[in-house]
């Protein structure tokens, strides 16, 4: 899918951009094949067109690779836009690499208007990946979502797909002790969150909080009480 907003110069041309993203996809696939077994559930709920927010829980740095990887595994090569902390872009090389893959900087702890405008624009036209908790959960429990996420959703009004991830927090331990076998990772996509009743309300702090709470409840409903192994109905396994 060609993005309606400009990528890094490396990916401005459609053919070059798609080839570059495909190479990155293959690299991530090889990484996951070595360290874990990935199961995808509910992928049929992901819209093929843009105007989508993929909102998930956040357990590990591997979540940021897993989510776009699984979307491309079932839908083909495309750019999944994603915000990342601005500190990662201090290195020119890393910054250019991230930008070429659709990652853009956000200044944490500040009211970054430019980043917010970009997120709203991407949610209206493309696919944006976001973790409403704002940071990784330290205890594995789902944390409260940030009010800013609710405000962004209110402004953009995308199709919001809740995403539950579990098992990525064990990948590093499995890499340290490979004789124990690969990690079992599951990503579960849910049906779109119905937020229409909130869009009829005024643009207030209370409305933003209610929206993000609705999204977090949808994510929570997808998480199992105990991490599960094996393939459930409606799932596909990406690695043997």
C-alpha positions in Angstrom: 0.0 0.0 0.0 1.5 3.3 -1.0 1.4 5.8 1.8 -0.3 9.2 1.3 2.3 10.9 3.4 6.0 11.1 2.5 8.5 8.6 3.7 12.3 9.0 4.1 13.9 9.9 0.7 15.0 6.2 0.4 11.4 5.2 0.2 9.8 8.0 -1.7 9.7 6.0 -4.9 7.0 3.3 -4.6 9.2 0.4 -6.0 12.2 1.3 -3.9 10.2 1.9 -0.8 8.3 -1.4 -1.0 11.5 -3.3 -1.7 13.2 -1.8 1.3 10.2 -2.5 3.6 10.2 -6.1 2.2 13.8 -6.6 3.1 13.2 -5.3 6.6 10.2 -7.7 6.9 12.4 -10.6 5.9 15.0 -9.6 8.4 12.5 -9.4 11.2 11.0 -12.7 10.1 14.4 -14.4 10.3 14.9 -13.0 13.8 11.5 -14.3 15.1 12.1 -17.7 13.5 15.3 -18.1 15.6 13.9 -16.9 18.9 10.2 -17.6 19.1 7.1 -19.3 17.7 4.5 -16.7 16.7 0.7 -17.3 16.6 -1.7 -14.7 15.2 -5.3 -14.7 16.1 -8.1 -12.5 14.7 -6.1 -11.1 11.9 -9.3 -11.0 9.7 -10.4 -8.0 11.7 -7.6 -5.8 10.4 -8.8 -3.5 7.6 -6.8 -3.7 4.4 -7.2 0.0 3.8 -6.0 3.0 5.8 -7.6 5.1 8.5 -6.7 2.6 11.2 -5.2 2.7 14.6 -3.7 -0.5 15.9 -3.7 -0.1 19.7 -1.9 -2.7 21.8 -0.6 -3.5 25.2 3.2 -3.1 25.6 5.4 -5.8 27.3 8.7 -5.8 25.4 10.7 -3.9 22.8 9.8 -6.9 20.5 6.2 -5.7 20.4 7.3 -2.9 18.1 8.5 -5.4 15.6 5.9 -8.1 16.2 2.8 -5.9 15.4 3.9 -4.6 11.9 5.5 -8.0 11.1 2.2 -9.9 11.7 0.2 -7.3 9.7 2.5 -7.7 6.7 2.5 -11.5 7.1 -1.2 -11.6 6.4 -1.7 -8.5 4.2 1.5 -8.0 2.4 4.1 -5.2 2.3 3.0 -1.8 3.7 4.1 0.9 6.0 2.8 0.8 9.6 3.6 4.2 11.0 4.9 4.3 14.6 6.0 7.0 17.0 9.2 6.4 19.0 11.1 8.4 21.6 13.1 11.2 20.1 16.3 10.1 21.8 16.6 7.2 19.3 17.0 9.7 16.5 20.1 11.4 18.0 22.2 8.9 16.0 22.0 9.9 12.4 22.4 6.4 11.1 19.7 4.9 13.4 17.5 7.9 12.8 17.6 7.5 9.0 17.0 3.7 9.3 13.9 4.3 11.6 12.5 7.0 9.4 12.8 4.9 6.3 10.6 2.3 7.9 7.9 4.8 8.9 9.0 5.5 12.5 8.9 9.2 13.5 10.2 10.9 16.7 8.1 12.1 19.7 9.5 14.3 22.4 8.4 12.5 25.6 7.2 14.7 28.5 6.4 17.6 26.2 3.4 18.7 24.3 4.8 17.7 20.9 2.3 19.3 18.6 4.2 18.3 15.4 4.1 14.6 16.4 0.5 14.8 17.4 -0.4 16.3 14.0 1.4 13.5 12.3 -0.3 10.8 14.3 -3.7 12.4 13.5 -2.9 12.5 9.8 -1.7 8.9 9.7 -4.7 7.7 11.6 -6.9 9.3 9.0 -5.2 7.9 5.9 -2.9 5.0 6.8 -2.2 2.6 9.6 -0.7 3.8 12.8 0.7 1.5 15.6 0.4 2.9 19.1 0.8 1.6 22.7 -1.7 3.7 24.8 0.1 2.8 28.0 2.9 5.0 26.8 5.7 2.7 28.0 6.3 -1.0 28.7 4.6 -2.6 31.6 7.1 -3.5 34.3 4.9 -6.1 36.0 3.1 -7.6 32.9 -0.2 -6.1 34.0 -2.1 -3.8 31.6 -1.7 -0.2 32.7 -4.0 2.8 32.3 -4.0 4.4 28.9 -2.8 8.0 28.4 -5.5 10.6 28.0 -3.6 12.1 25.0 -4.4 8.9 23.1 -8.1 9.5 23.6 -7.7 13.0 22.4 -5.9 11.9 19.2 -8.6 9.3 18.5 -11.3 11.9 19.0 -9.6 14.2 16.5 -8.8 11.5 13.9 -11.7 9.1 14.3 -10.0 6.1 12.8 -11.0 2.5 12.9 -9.5 1.4 16.3 -8.4 -2.2 16.3 -7.4 -3.5 19.8 -4.4 -5.7 20.0 -3.3 -8.1 22.8 0.2 -9.4 22.9 1.7 -11.9 25.3 4.9 -13.9 25.4 7.3 -11.3 24.0 8.5 -10.6 27.5 10.1 -14.1 27.5 12.1 -13.7 24.3 15.2 -12.3 25.9 15.3 -15.1 28.5 14.9 -17.7 25.8 17.8 -16.1 23.9 20.0 -16.3 27.0 19.0 -19.9 27.5 18.5 -21.3 24.0 18.5 -24.9 25.2 15.1 -24.2 26.8 13.6 -23.8 23.4 11.9 -20.9 21.7 9.5 -18.4 23.3 5.8 -18.9 22.6 4.4 -15.6 21.5 0.7 -14.8 20.7 -0.8 -11.6 19.2 -4.6 -11.4 19.1 -6.5 -8.8 17.1 -10.0 -7.9 18.2 -12.9 -6.3 16.4 -13.1 -2.5 15.9 -13.9 -0.6 19.1 -17.3 1.2 18.8 -16.6 4.8 19.8 -19.4 6.5 17.9 -21.2 7.6 21.0 -18.2 9.5 22.3 -17.8 11.5 19.0 -21.1 13.1 19.7 -19.7 14.5 23.0 -17.8 17.8 23.4 -14.0 17.7 23.0 -13.1 17.7 26.7 -10.7 15.9 29.0 -13.5 13.7 30.2 -14.3 12.6 26.7 -10.7 11.7 26.0 -10.4 9.7 29.2 -13.6 7.8 28.4 -12.4 7.0 24.9 -9.0 5.7 26.0 -10.7 3.7 28.8 -12.9 2.0 26.2 -9.9 1.1 24.1 -8.0 -0.3 27.1 -11.1 -2.3 28.1 -11.1 -3.8 24.6 -7.5 -4.7 24.9 -8.0 -6.2 28.3 -10.8 -8.4 27.0 -8.4 -10.0 24.5 -5.7 -10.9 27.1 -5.9 -14.4 28.6 -5.8 -14.8 32.4 -2.8 -17.1 32.0 -0.5 -17.1 28.9 -1.6 -19.9 26.6 0.4 -22.2 24.3 -0.9 -23.9 21.2 -3.0 -22.7 18.3 -6.5 -21.6 19.1 -9.4 -21.5 16.7 -9.1 -18.7 14.1 -5.4 -18.4 14.5 -2.5 -19.0 12.1 1.1 -20.0 13.0 3.8 -18.0 11.2 6.7 -20.2 12.2 7.0 -24.0 12.2 
